[in-house]
Amino acid sequence: MFLLQVAIVVLLVAAAVVALVLQVRHDSDQEARNRSLAVAETFANAPGTREALAAPDPTAVLQARAEAARKEAHVDFLVVMNTKGVRYTHPEPDRIGQTFVGTIRPALAGGTVVEQVDGTLGPLVQAVVPVRAPDGKVVGLVSAGITTRNAGGLADRQLPVVLGAAAVALALATAGTALVTRRLLRQTHGLGPREMTRMYEHHDAVLHSVREGVIIVGDDGRLLLANDEAQRLLGLPEDAEHRPVLDLGLDPGTAELLASGRIATDEVHRVGDRLLAVNQRPTDMPGGPSGSVATLRDSTELRALSGRAEQARGRLSLLYDAGVGVGTTLDVARTAEELVKVAVPRFADFATVDLYDAVLAGEDPDPGAALRRTACAGIRENTPLYPLGQEIRFVPSTPQALSLKTRRAVLEPRLEAAPGWQAQDVERTERVLAFGIHSLISVPVRAGNLVLGLVSFWRSEKDEPFDSEELALAEELVARAAVSIDNARRYTREHGLAVTLQRSLLPRSLPEQNALDIAYRYLPAQAGVGGDWFDVLPLSGARVALVVGDVVGHGLHAAATMGRLRTAVSNFSALDLPPEELLGLLDELVGRIDQDETADSAGVPVTGATCMYAIYDPVSRRCAVARAGHPPPAVVGPDGDVTFPDVPAGPPLGLGGLPFETAELELAEGSRLVLYTDGLVMDRERDIDTGLEQLRTALASAGESPEDTCRAVLDVRRPFRPVDDIALLVARTRALGPGQVAEWDVPGEAAAVGAVRAAVSRRLAEWGLEELTFTTELILSELVTNAIRYGAEPIRVRVLRDRALICEVFDSSNTSPHLRYAASTDEGGRGLFLVAQLAERWGTRYTPTGKAIWAEQPLP
């Protein structure tokens, strides 16, 4: 492209130079003609020329004058001749007298001749004019001329200048062409003519075929370009281009937008019966023309489609929100409230839920019973609809009754034209209509084959009634909520059963005993009934057993399992076993339960349950503690110091194969022993170390009584709803002082029995229990005699005065006596029978050194 432009410039410069040279030569020739003619006429008419011709020797007169005039006029020759053409003068004297070379006939006739001839001086331009007498007669001729060499000398002298100027012009033109080419390439982004032509054709085709209107407006607000679609959409006149946009008859909003040039994105403007989406951007970017370009899109049908799509999206969103927001709890009434809150105002202006009372109680519904308004919501207060909690019986003609009967949703588009609905309560329905409610959808709450109640949707704000599509949406909405309501109903029933079972299994009251002052708390989990449990079990010898356990899971199964474990511990405690042996038996029991549950595919394993068992002896003030996967106990000393004793942590129950260990704690009188389940010290937001530290802080600041301690521990975590059950047992220790305990060592001789009876009689007298002397002597006589006869030394007798009078006989034998009926011929076997008849309770317990036979008598 550049080379072509350079070639064109070279040709133009060359043509210009040639033309200039030719023009100069032509001008030089013309100037030579004009000068020759002027010089010849001037000399012919000069004074003395005519007279000199009449002189005898014209040459003598005219030669000098002619040469002087020639030189003065800068011509090459000035010749004066007679009418016959004979020269009188010539620049070369030898030519005088010769005949003139050239045409003289026209001059003899009185005219002038200007011609280019080959003369004696060479090629030349000459003019011939007549010399006239006063009477007009031609008396002579004068010719003046310039040789061709001298006539073209100017052109020859100017030729270098012309060529130099041409070279400069060529250089400047070439440089200018290069600059222009570079600028054009920059402005056209390197596109050549062919590419620009193709791009123009493409752009022109696009502008006229695209289905979007394109408008370009200058910075002065005049329309520069509008394609066919823009003209059609806006209804522009044919002469619209180059006219101000504000004068095109557009609606004010659209005209203002196009004239302003401001940025717009999908702005919707009504133009006639169309909705146009306008996008506009300024074009005054660096290197671009100032103004703005706008595109127009007919969105009338799209708006209609998007409106329907938006409506469908809103309904899907409503169903999604219902799936997420309805049924967040397992409470029937709360679930109903969540349903009406989701429906109002997105679907209906008012919504009500009516359920059977049996459903609220967790039972199966009674179709013939009345409904109760369980939930209601609306966009306004003081609605004339039935209030919350009211019992309702719908008459058979109402849409609600029809919905319950047919188990299908019923649409009542115009309540003012529904006499069946108005028959329910004429006065109330008139107030409902006056309130603005005019349309109703009634949907039964179905769960399988059961109808749990009814949901009613009411409309007041929109003039249009509910339609069939909204009826289907209402059915879907209620169907989703019905699942949650039925789940809540089932949970309510199961929860009620579990609560009843749990309350029957947990201690309703604490047994009477003097060893410990006890307080307790039980908090069910947020999810409902769980498997945490505790118990207080009086043992022989004024001792008391404390037990706390935790079963994995919640619900009816967890409560039932808890009851089985609590019963087992109660039975095992009657054997007076040490804590580690009792946990071992409980571990075996859980293993057997798991085997039974595994055999039943519907069963739930029990493995993982935890337990802590402690026995406190008020005589020695020692406490034996063992635990199976349970959190450690806490001990608060009389001075308020809080410790967590190092009690070996055995495995959870049911794992088997691992032994349990017992830790012996000596507790000062007035100490508080704190047993609890893991729900107190662990949850999703804190680990056990943090929980134990919080428990330590709470115990350190608690009051001395067990009740104060329970209150302080739970107040630290209020307000809260635990995610796991919490069982808390606080026991403040008491001690039996020396004045309540009497002990004697007994030698292994029969004669020692009498001494024991005498010593006991004296101590009973000191205690003011003379009424029990006889029976106590008989009991001790039999027990000591059996120890001497069947046991082994050392033998020791201990009498405790507590809530009962307790007699204990210790020996080092592990053989336990058995109660039996003695035959009439037997000499023995009646002693234990006598003890069983005289004592309120009696039994045997094993000790590390043997056994102890004990009997209790109530105090008078």
C-alpha positions in Angstrom: 0.0 0.0 0.0 2.8 2.4 0.9 4.8 1.6 -2.2 1.7 2.2 -4.4 1.3 5.6 -2.7 5.0 6.4 -3.2 4.7 5.4 -6.9 1.7 7.6 -7.3 3.5 10.5 -5.7 6.5 10.0 -8.0 4.3 10.0 -11.1 2.5 13.1 -9.9 5.8 14.9 -9.2 7.2 13.8 -12.6 4.1 14.9 -14.4 4.2 18.2 -12.6 7.8 18.8 -13.5 7.2 18.0 -17.2 4.1 20.2 -17.2 6.1 22.9 -15.6 8.9 22.7 -18.1 6.5 22.6 -21.0 4.7 25.5 -19.5 7.9 27.5 -19.1 8.9 26.7 -22.6 5.6 27.8 -23.9 5.6 30.9 -21.9 9.2 31.7 -23.1 8.1 31.2 -26.7 5.1 33.4 -26.3 7.1 36.0 -24.5 9.6 35.9 -27.4 6.8 36.4 -29.9 5.3 39.2 -28.0 8.7 41.0 -27.5 9.7 40.6 -31.1 6.4 42.1 -32.3 6.6 44.9 -29.7 10.2 45.8 -30.7 9.4 45.6 -34.4 6.4 47.9 -34.1 8.1 50.2 -31.8 11.1 50.7 -34.2 8.8 50.9 -37.3 6.9 53.7 -35.7 9.9 55.4 -34.2 10.6 58.9 -35.5 13.0 59.0 -38.4 12.5 55.4 -39.5 10.3 56.3 -42.4 12.5 59.2 -43.4 15.6 57.1 -43.2 14.0 54.7 -45.7 13.6 57.5 -48.2 17.3 58.6 -47.7 19.8 57.7 -50.3 21.7 55.4 -47.9 19.2 54.0 -45.4 21.8 51.7 -43.9 24.1 54.5 -42.8 21.2 56.1 -40.9 19.4 53.0 -39.6 22.2 50.5 -38.9 23.5 52.2 -35.8 20.1 53.1 -34.6 18.8 49.5 -35.1 21.8 48.0 -33.2 21.2 50.3 -30.3 17.5 49.5 -30.2 18.3 45.7 -30.5 20.6 45.7 -27.6 18.3 47.9 -25.6 15.3 45.6 -26.3 17.3 42.3 -25.7 16.4 40.8 -29.0 18.8 38.9 -31.3 18.2 40.9 -34.4 16.4 44.1 -35.6 16.3 44.2 -39.4 14.9 47.1 -41.5 14.2 46.3 -45.2 12.6 47.8 -48.2 9.3 46.5 -49.6 11.3 44.0 -51.7 12.8 42.4 -48.6 16.3 43.7 -49.0 18.0 44.3 -45.7 19.2 47.7 -44.7 20.3 46.7 -41.2 21.5 43.4 -39.6 23.5 42.4 -36.5 25.9 40.9 -38.8 26.9 43.6 -41.4 27.8 41.1 -44.1 24.2 40.1 -44.2 23.1 43.7 -45.2 21.9 43.9 -48.7 20.7 40.3 -48.7 17.2 39.2 -49.0 15.2 38.7 -45.8 14.4 35.1 -44.8 10.8 34.9 -43.9 7.3 35.8 -44.8 6.7 39.5 -45.8 3.6 39.3 -47.9 1.1 40.0 -45.1 3.3 42.9 -43.9 3.3 44.4 -47.3 -0.4 44.2 -47.2 -0.4 46.3 -44.0 -0.6 43.3 -41.5 1.9 41.8 -39.1 3.7 38.4 -39.3 4.9 36.5 -36.3 6.5 33.2 -37.1 9.1 30.7 -36.2 11.7 30.1 -39.0 15.1 28.9 -39.7 17.0 32.2 -40.3 20.5 33.2 -40.9 21.0 33.1 -37.1 19.5 29.7 -36.7 16.0 28.8 -35.5 14.3 31.9 -34.3 11.0 33.6 -33.6 10.5 36.7 -35.6 7.9 39.4 -36.2 7.5 41.5 -39.4 5.6 44.8 -39.4 5.1 47.5 -42.1 6.5 51.0 -42.0 3.8 53.3 -43.3 3.9 56.6 -45.1 1.5 59.3 -43.9 -0.9 58.2 -46.6 -0.8 54.7 -45.3 1.4 53.3 -48.0 3.9 50.6 -46.9 7.3 52.1 -47.6 9.4 49.5 -45.8 9.4 46.6 -43.3 10.9 46.1 -39.9 11.5 42.6 -38.4 12.7 41.8 -34.9 13.4 38.3 -33.5 14.8 36.1 -30.9 16.6 32.9 -31.5 15.1 29.7 -30.1 18.2 29.2 -28.1 17.7 32.5 -26.3 14.0 32.1 -26.0 14.4 28.7 -24.2 17.2 29.8 -22.0 14.9 30.8 -19.2 13.5 27.4 -19.1 16.9 25.8 -19.2 18.1 28.1 -16.4 15.1 27.3 -14.2 15.2 23.5 -14.9 17.6 22.7 -12.0 15.5 24.8 -9.6 12.4 23.0 -10.8 14.1 19.6 -10.5 15.3 20.5 -7.0 11.9 21.7 -6.0 10.5 18.5 -7.4 12.9 16.4 -5.4 12.0 18.3 -2.2 8.3 17.9 -3.0 8.9 14.2 -3.7 10.6 13.8 -0.4 8.0 15.8 1.5 5.2 13.9 -0.3 6.8 10.6 0.5 7.3 11.5 4.2 3.8 12.8 4.3 2.5 9.6 2.7 4.4 7.6 5.3 2.9 9.6 8.2 -0.6 9.5 6.8 -0.2 5.8 6.1 1.0 5.2 9.7 -1.8 7.3 11.1 -4.4 5.5 9.0 -3.0 2.2 10.1 -3.2 3.2 13.7 -6.7 4.5 13.4 -7.9 1.5 11.4 -6.0 -0.9 13.8 -3.8 -2.2 11.0 -6.7 -2.9 8.6 -6.1 -2.5 4.9 -8.6 -1.3 2.3 -9.8 -4.8 1.6 -10.3 -5.6 5.3 -11.9 -2.3 5.9 -14.3 -2.8 2.9 -15.2 -6.3 4.2 -15.6 -5.0 7.7 -17.9 -2.2 6.5 -19.9 -4.6 4.5 -20.2 -6.9 7.5 -21.1 -4.1 9.9 -23.6 -2.8 7.5 -25.2 -6.2 7.1 -25.2 -6.7 10.9 -26.8 -3.3 11.5 -29.6 -4.0 9.1 -30.2 -7.6 10.0 -29.7 -7.7 13.8 -32.9 -8.1 15.8 -31.8 -5.4 18.3 -32.1 -1.7 17.6 -28.9 0.2 17.5 -28.8 4.0 17.8 -25.8 6.3 17.8 -26.3 9.8 19.2 -23.7 12.6 18.9 -22.6 14.8 21.8 -24.9 17.5 20.6 -27.9 15.2 21.0 -28.5 14.6 17.3 -29.3 11.2 15.9 -26.3 10.0 13.9 -27.4 6.4 13.1 -30.4 4.2 13.6 -30.6 0.7 12.1 -33.8 -0.8 10.7 -34.8 -2.5 13.9 -34.4 0.8 15.9 -36.5 2.6 13.4 -39.2 0.0 13.7 -39.2 -0.2 17.5 -39.2 3.5 18.0 -41.3 4.4 15.0 -38.8 6.9 13.7 -39.5 9.1 10.7 -37.5 8.6 7.5 -35.6 11.9 8.0 -34.7 11.2 11.6 -31.0 11.1 11.2 -29.1 14.3 12.1 -32.1 15.6 13.9 -32.2 16.2 17.7 -33.4 13.2 19.6 -35.8 15.3 21.6 -37.5 16.4 18.4 -38.3 12.9 17.1 -41.6 12.5 19.0 -40.4 9.8 21.4 -41.8 9.4 24.9 -40.1 11.8 27.3 -38.3 9.1 29.3 -36.8 7.4 26.3 -35.9 10.7 24.6 -34.2 12.0 27.8 -32.2 8.8 28.2 -30.9 8.9 24.6 -30.1 12.6 24.6 -28.4 12.5 28.0 -25.8 9.9 27.0 -25.7 8.5 30.5 -24.9 4.9 31.3 -28.0 2.6 31.4 -28.3 -1.1 31.8 -31.5 -3.0 30.9 -33.6 0.0 31.6 -37.2 -0.8 30.6 -39.1 2.0 28.8 -42.6 1.8 27.4 -42.8 2.9 23.8 -46.3 2.5 22.5 -47.4 -1.0 23.3 -43.9 -2.3 23.7 -41.5 -2.7 26.6 -38.0 -1.9 25.4 -34.9 -2.8 27.4 -32.4 -0.1 26.7 -28.6 -0.4 27.3 -26.5 2.7 26.7 -22.8 3.5 26.9 -20.8 6.6 26.1 -18.5 6.5 23.1 -16.2 9.5 24.1 -13.4 7.1 24.9 -9.8 8.0 24.1 -9.4 8.0 20.3 -13.1 7.6 19.7 -15.9 10.0 18.6 -17.9 11.7 21.4 -21.5 10.7 21.8 -23.3 7.5 22.9 -24.5 4.3 21.5 -27.7 2.5 22.7 -29.2 -0.9 22.0 -32.9 -1.5 22.1 -34.4 -4.9 22.8 -38.1 -5.7 22.6 -38.8 -7.4 26.0 -42.5 -7.4 25.9 -42.9 -11.2 25.4 -39.8 -11.8 27.5 -41.3 -9.8 30.4 -44.4 -11.9 30.2 -42.4 -15.1 30.1 -40.1 -13.9 32.9 -43.2 -12.9 34.9 -44.5 -16.5 34.7 -41.0 -17.8 35.4 -40.6 -15.5 38.4 -43.9 -16.7 39.6 -42.8 -20.3 39.3 -39.5 -19.5 40.9 -41.3 -17.9 43.8 -43.5 -21.0 44.2 -40.5 -23.2 44.2 -38.8 -20.9 46.7 -41.9 -21.1 48.9 -41.8 -24.9 48.8 -38.1 -25.0 49.5 -38.5 -22.6 52.5 -41.3 -24.7 53.7 -39.1 -27.8 53.5 -36.4 -26.0 55.5 -38.5 -23.9 57.9 -41.3 -26.2 58.7 -40.5 -29.1 61.1 -37.5 -27.6 62.8 -38.8 -29.0 66.1 -40.8 -32.1 67.1 -43.6 -30.0 68.6 -47.0 -30.3 66.8 -48.2 -26.7 67.7 -44.8 -25.2 66.8 -44.7 -27.0 63.5 -48.2 -25.6 62.7 -47.0 -22.1 63.5 -44.0 -22.5 61.2 -46.4 -23.5 58.4 -48.6 -20.4 58.7 -45.5 -18.2 59.0 -44.1 -19.5 55.7 -47.4 -19.1 53.9 -48.1 -15.6 55.0 -47.8 -13.2 53.2 -46.0 -15.0 50.3 -48.9 -17.3 49.4 -51.9 -16.1 51.4 -52.9 -13.0 53.4 -54.2 -15.2 56.3 -53.6 -18.8 57.1 -55.0 -21.1 59.8 -54.3 -24.6 61.0 -57.0 -26.6 62.8 -56.0 -30.0 64.3 -57.7 -32.6 66.3 -57.0 -32.6 70.1 -55.9 -36.2 69.8 -53.2 -35.2 67.3 -51.9 -32.5 69.7 -51.7 -35.2 72.4 -49.7 -37.5 70.1 -52.6 -39.9 69.5 -54.4 -41.0 66.3 -57.1 -38.5 65.3 -60.8 -39.1 65.9 -62.6 -38.1 62.7 -65.8 -37.3 64.5 -64.3 -35.0 67.0 -64.0 -31.2 66.9 -61.0 -29.4 65.6 -59.0 -26.9 67.6 -57.4 -23.8 66.1 -53.7 -24.6 66.6 -52.0 -21.8 64.6 -53.0 -18.7 62.7 -51.2 -15.8 61.0 -52.1 -12.8 58.9 -51.0 -9.6 57.5 -53.3 -7.7 59.8 -54.4 -8.1 63.4 -57.9 -8.5 64.9 -59.1 -10.7 62.1 -62.7 -11.9 62.5 -61.6 -15.5 61.9 -61.9 -18.0 64.7 -59.3 -17.2 67.4 -56.4 -19.4 68.4 -57.3 -22.2 70.7 -61.0 -22.2 69.9 -62.8 -25.5 69.3 -64.5 -25.7 65.9 -67.0 -27.9 64.3 -67.6 -27.2 60.7 -71.1 -27.7 59.3 -71.4 -30.1 56.4 -71.9 -27.4 53.7 -68.6 -25.6 54.3 -65.6 -26.1 52.1 -63.7 -27.2 55.3 -66.1 -30.0 56.0 -66.1 -31.1 52.4 -62.3 -31.1 52.4 -62.2 -33.3 55.5 -64.8 -35.7 54.0 -63.3 -36.1 50.6 -59.7 -35.8 51.8 -59.0 -33.4 48.9 -58.3 -29.7 48.7 -61.3 -27.5 48.0 -61.2 -24.1 46.3 -63.8 -21.4 47.1 -62.9 -18.6 44.8 -65.7 -16.1 45.8 -66.7 -16.3 49.4 -69.5 -13.8 48.9 -71.1 -16.2 46.5 -70.6 -19.3 48.8 -73.8 -19.9 50.9 -72.4 -23.2 52.1 -69.4 -21.4 53.8 -71.6 -18.6 55.1 -73.9 -21.2 56.8 -71.1 -21.9 59.3 -71.7 -18.7 61.2 -73.7 -16.0 59.5 -72.6 -13.2 61.7 -68.9 -14.1 61.7 -68.8 -14.7 57.9 -70.4 -11.2 57.3 -67.6 -9.7 59.4 -65.0 -11.8 57.5 -66.3 -10.5 54.2 -66.4 -6.9 55.5 -62.8 -7.4 56.6 -61.9 -7.9 52.9 -61.3 -11.6 52.9 -62.9 -12.9 49.6 -61.2 -16.2 48.6 -60.4 -19.5 50.4 -58.5 -22.7 49.8 -59.0 -25.5 52.3 -56.5 -28.4 52.4 -56.7 -31.5 54.6 -53.6 -32.5 56.5 -53.1 -36.1 55.5 -50.5 -38.5 56.8 -51.0 -41.9 55.2 -54.6 -42.9 55.8 -55.0 -40.4 58.6 -56.4 -36.9 58.4 -54.8 -34.9 61.1 -56.6 -31.7 60.6 -57.2 -28.8 58.2 -55.2 -25.9 56.8 -57.1 -22.9 55.4 -55.6 -20.2 53.2 -57.4 -16.8 52.9 -56.9 -14.0 50.5 -57.9 -10.3 51.0 -55.3 -8.0 49.4 -55.4 -9.2 45.8 -58.5 -8.7 43.9 -58.0 -11.9 41.9 -59.3 -15.1 43.7 -57.2 -18.2 44.2 -56.9 -20.3 41.0 -56.3 -23.9 40.2 -52.5 -23.5 40.0 -52.5 -22.0 43.5 -54.7 -24.8 44.6 -52.1 -27.3 43.5 -49.4 -25.3 45.3 -51.4 -25.3 48.5 -51.8 -29.1 48.3 -48.0 -29.5 47.9 -47.3 -27.0 50.6 -49.6 -28.8 53.1 -48.4 -32.2 52.0 -44.8 -31.3 52.9 -45.9 -29.8 56.3 -48.1 -32.8 57.0 -45.0 -35.1 57.2 -43.5 -32.8 59.8 -46.8 -32.6 61.8 -47.1 -36.4 61.7 -43.5 -36.8 62.8 -44.1 -34.4 65.7 -47.3 -36.2 66.6 -45.4 -39.6 66.7 -42.6 -38.0 68.6 -45.1 -36.5 71.1 -46.5 -40.0 71.7 -43.1 -41.7 72.0 -41.8 -38.9 74.1 -44.8 -39.2 76.5 -44.3 -42.9 76.8 -40.6 -42.4 77.4 -41.2 -39.7 80.0 -43.7 -41.9 81.7 -41.3 -44.8 81.6 -38.4 -42.7 82.8 -40.3 -41.1 85.7 -41.3 -44.6 86.8 -37.7 -45.8 86.6 -36.0 -42.8 88.3 -36.1 -42.5 92.0 -39.3 -40.7 93.1 -37.9 -40.1 96.5 -34.6 -40.7 98.3 -34.5 -43.5 100.8 -34.1 -42.6 104.5 -30.6 -42.8 105.8 -28.3 -40.8 108.1 -24.9 -41.3 106.4 -25.4 -38.6 103.7 -27.3 -35.4 103.2 -28.3 -35.7 99.5 -29.7 -33.4 96.8 -30.1 -34.1 93.1 -31.1 -32.6 89.8 -32.1 -34.2 86.5 -32.4 -32.2 83.3 -33.6 -33.9 80.1 -31.9 -33.2 76.9 -33.3 -30.7 74.3 -34.0 -33.7 72.1 -36.2 -35.3 74.8 -35.8 -38.2 77.1 -32.4 -39.7 77.5 -30.6 -42.5 79.3 -29.0 -40.7 82.3 -29.9 -42.1 85.7 -28.9 -42.1 89.3 -29.8 -43.9 92.5 -29.2 -43.9 96.2 -29.1 -47.4 97.8 -28.9 -48.0 101.6 -26.5 -50.9 102.5 -25.8 -52.8 105.6 -23.8 -51.3 108.4 -25.3 -47.8 107.9 -23.4 -47.6 104.6 -24.9 -45.9 101.5 -24.2 -46.6 97.8 -24.4 -43.8 95.3 -24.6 -44.6 91.6 -24.8 -42.4 88.4 -25.0 -43.8 84.9 -25.4 -42.8 81.3 -26.9 -44.8 78.4 -26.0 -43.9 74.9 -28.9 -42.3 72.9 -32.3 -40.8 73.6 -35.9 -41.8 73.4 -37.9 -44.8 74.6 -35.2 -47.4 74.0 -32.6 -45.4 76.0 -35.1 -45.0 78.9 -35.9 -48.7 78.9 -32.2 -49.6 78.9 -31.6 -47.2 81.7 -34.3 -48.9 83.7 -32.8 -52.3 83.1 -29.4 -51.1 84.3 -30.8 -49.3 87.3 -32.7 -52.4 88.3 -29.6 -54.5 87.9 -27.5 -52.2 90.0 -30.1 -52.2 92.7 -30.2 -56.0 92.7 -26.4 -56.4 92.6 -26.1 -53.9 95.5 -28.2 -56.2 97.7 -25.2 -58.6 97.5 -23.0 -56.0 99.3 -20.4 -56.4 96.6 -17.3 -54.0 96.3 -17.7 -51.4 93.6 -15.3 -53.1 91.1 -17.1 -56.4 91.4 -20.5 -54.8 91.0 -19.3 -53.0 87.8 -17.9 -56.3 86.5 -21.3 -58.0 86.9 -22.9 -55.0 85.2 -20.4 -55.2 82.4 -21.3 -58.8 81.8 -25.0 -57.9 81.9 -24.6 -55.2 79.2 -22.7 -57.7 77.1 -25.6 -60.2 77.3 -28.1 -57.5 76.5 -26.0 -56.5 73.4 -26.0 -60.1 72.3 -29.8 -60.2 72.5 -30.1 -56.9 70.7 -27.8 -58.1 68.0 -29.9 -61.2 67.4 -32.9 -58.8 67.0 -32.2 -56.8 63.9 -34.4 -53.9 65.2 -32.4 -53.7 68.4 -30.0 -50.9 69.4 -26.7 -51.8 71.1 -26.1 -50.8 74.7 -22.3 -50.9 74.6 -20.8 -47.6 75.5 -22.9 -47.0 78.6 -21.0 -45.5 81.5 -21.5 -45.9 85.3 -19.9 -44.8 88.5 -20.6 -46.6 91.8 -19.5 -45.3 95.2 -20.0 -46.8 98.8 -19.7 -44.5 101.7 -19.2 -45.8 105.3 -20.1 -43.2 108.0 -18.2 -45.2 110.6 -14.8 -45.1 108.9 -15.6 -42.0 106.8 -14.2 -43.9 103.8 -15.7 -44.0 100.4 -14.9 -46.7 97.8 -15.4 -45.5 94.2 -15.1 -47.3 90.9 -16.1 -46.0 87.4 -16.7 -47.5 84.0 -15.9 -44.8 81.4 -17.6 -42.2 83.5 -16.3 -38.6 84.3 -14.5 -38.5 87.6 -16.2 -37.4 90.8 -15.6 -34.1 92.5 -15.0 -33.7 96.2 -15.6 -30.4 98.0 -13.8 -30.3 101.4 -15.3 -28.7 104.5 -13.0 -25.7 103.8 -14.4 -25.3 100.2 -11.4 -26.8 98.5 -12.4 -28.6 95.3 -10.5 -31.7 94.0 -11.1 -34.4 91.4 -9.8 -37.6 93.0 -7.8 -39.9 90.9 -10.2 -42.7 90.4 -9.1 -45.2 87.7 -11.2 -44.9 84.6 -12.3 -48.3 83.6 -13.7 -49.0 80.1 -17.3 -48.3 79.2 -19.8 -51.1 80.0 -20.1 -53.9 77.5 -16.6 -54.0 76.2 -15.6 -56.9 78.5 -12.2 -58.4 79.2 -10.8 -55.5 81.2 -11.0 -55.3 85.0 -12.3 -52.3 87.1 -10.4 -50.8 90.0 -11.7 -49.2 93.2 -10.2 -46.1 94.8 -10.5 -45.6 98.5 -11.2 -42.0 99.6 -11.2 -40.7 103.1 -13.7 -37.9 103.5 -13.9 -35.5 106.4 -17.3 -35.0 107.9 -19.1 -32.2 106.0 -17.4 -33.0 102.7 -19.5 -33.0 99.6 -19.2 -35.8 97.0 -20.4 -34.7 93.6 -21.4 -37.3 91.0 -22.7 -36.2 87.5 -23.0 -37.3 83.9 -21.0 -36.0 81.0 -23.8 -33.7 79.8 -22.8 -31.3 82.6 -19.2 -30.9 81.5 -19.2 -31.6 77.8 -21.1 -30.3 74.8 -20.5 -29.3 71.2 -18.9 -26.0 72.2 -16.5 -27.1 74.9 -14.3 -30.1 75.8 -14.3 -32.0 79.1 -11.2 -30.0 80.5 -13.0 -26.7 80.0 -16.2 -28.2 81.6 -14.3 -29.6 84.6 -12.7 -26.2 85.2 -16.1 -24.5 85.0 -17.5 -27.1 87.4 -14.6 -26.5 89.8 -15.3 -22.8 89.8 -19.0 -23.3 90.4 -18.4 -25.7 93.3 -15.8 -23.4 94.9 -18.4 -20.6 95.1 -21.4 -22.8 96.1 -23.1 -22.9 99.5 -22.4 -25.6 101.9 -25.8 -27.5 101.5 -26.3 -30.0 98.7 -29.3 -28.0 97.5 -27.2 -24.8 97.2 -24.5 -26.8 95.5 -26.9 -28.2 92.8 -28.3 -24.7 92.3 -24.9 -23.1 91.9 -23.7 -25.7 89.4 -26.7 -25.4 87.1 -26.9 -21.6 87.4 -23.5 -21.3 85.8 -24.9 -22.8 82.6 -28.3 -20.9 82.5 -30.0 -20.1 80.3 -29.5 -23.1 78.1 -31.1 -26.2 76.8 -28.7 -29.1 77.1 -28.1 -31.2 74.0 -27.5 -34.2 76.4 -29.2 -35.3 79.6 -27.7 -34.0 82.9 -27.9 -36.0 86.1 -26.3 -34.4 89.2 -26.0 -36.0 92.6 -24.5 -34.1 95.6 -24.0 -35.9 98.9 -22.7 -34.2 102.1 -21.0 -36.7 104.4 -22.0 -37.4 108.0 -20.2 -39.6 110.5 -21.2 -41.9 113.3 -19.3 -40.8 116.3 -17.8 -43.0 119.0 -20.9 -42.6 121.1 -22.9 -44.4 118.4 -20.5 -47.3 117.8 -19.6 -50.2 120.2 -17.1 -52.9 119.3 -15.8 -56.0 121.1 -13.3 -58.6 120.3 -14.6 -62.1 121.0 -12.4 -65.1 121.8 -13.3 -68.3 120.0 -14.8 -69.9 123.2 -18.4 -70.7 123.9 -18.1 -69.0 127.3 -17.5 -65.7 125.6 -21.1 -65.5 124.5 -22.3 -64.5 128.0 -19.7 -61.8 128.2 -20.9 -60.3 124.9 -24.5 -60.4 126.0 -23.6 -58.5 129.2 -21.5 -55.9 127.5 -24.3 -55.3 124.9 -26.9 -55.0 127.6 -24.9 -52.3 129.3 -24.4 -50.3 126.1 -28.1 -50.5 125.3 -28.9 -49.2 128.7 -26.5 -46.3 128.1 -28.3 -45.6 124.8 -31.7 -45.8 126.4 -32.7 -48.8 124.4 -33.5 -51.2 127.2 -36.6 -52.4 125.3 -34.3 -54.0 122.7 -32.1 -55.8 125.2 -33.8 -59.1 125.1 -34.0 -59.4 121.3 -30.6 -58.1 120.8 -29.1 -60.6 123.3 -30.8 -63.4 121.4 -29.7 -62.2 118.0 -26.1 -61.7 119.1 -26.0 -65.0 121.0 -27.0 -66.9 117.8 -24.6 -65.0 115.5 -21.6 -65.2 117.9 -22.3 -68.9 118.5 -22.4 -69.6 114.8 -19.1 -67.6 114.3 -17.4 -69.6 117.1 -18.7 -73.0 115.8 -18.5 -72.5 112.0 -16.2 -69.5 111.5 -12.6 -68.7 112.3 -10.9 -66.2 114.5 -10.5 -63.3 114.9 -14.1 -62.7 115.8 -15.4 -59.2 116.4 -18.8 -57.8 117.4 -20.0 -54.3 116.4 -23.2 -52.6 117.4 -24.3 -49.3 115.7 -27.0 -46.9 116.8 -28.3 -45.2 113.7 -31.8 -45.0 112.3 -31.9 -48.7 113.4 -30.0 -50.8 115.9 -27.4 -52.7 113.8 -25.6 -55.8 115.2 -22.7 -57.1 113.2 -20.5 -60.2 113.8 -17.2 -60.4 111.9 -15.0 -63.5 111.4 -12.3 -64.5 109.0 -14.3 -67.3 107.4 -15.8 -67.0 103.9 -18.5 -69.5 104.5 -21.9 -67.9 104.5 -24.8 -69.3 106.7 -28.1 -70.2 105.0 -31.6 -70.0 106.4 -33.4 -73.3 106.5 -36.3 -75.2 108.2 -34.9 -77.5 110.9 -36.5 -80.9 111.3 -38.0 -81.9 114.7 -35.2 -84.3 115.2 -32.4 -81.7 114.4 -30.4 -80.4 117.2 -29.5 -77.2 115.4 -30.5 -75.0 112.4 -33.0 -72.9 114.3 -30.7 -70.0 115.2 -30.8 -68.1 111.9 -34.6 -68.7 111.7 -34.8 -67.1 115.1 -32.7 -64.1 113.9 -34.8 -63.7 110.8 -38.0 -63.6 112.9 -36.6 -61.1 115.5 -34.7 -58.7 113.1 -36.3 -56.4 110.5 -33.4 -57.2 108.0 -30.4 -59.5 108.1 -27.8 -60.6 105.7 -24.2 -61.4 105.0 -21.5 -59.3 103.4 -17.9 -60.2 102.5 -14.9 -58.2 103.6 -11.3 -58.4 102.6 -10.6 -60.5 105.7 -13.7 -62.7 105.8 -17.4 -61.9 106.2 -19.8 -60.1 108.4 -23.3 -61.3 109.5 -25.6 -58.4 110.3 -29.1 -57.8 111.6 -31.1 -54.6 112.0 -33.8 -53.8 114.5 -36.0 -50.7 114.3 -35.6 -48.3 117.1 -38.5 -47.9 119.5 
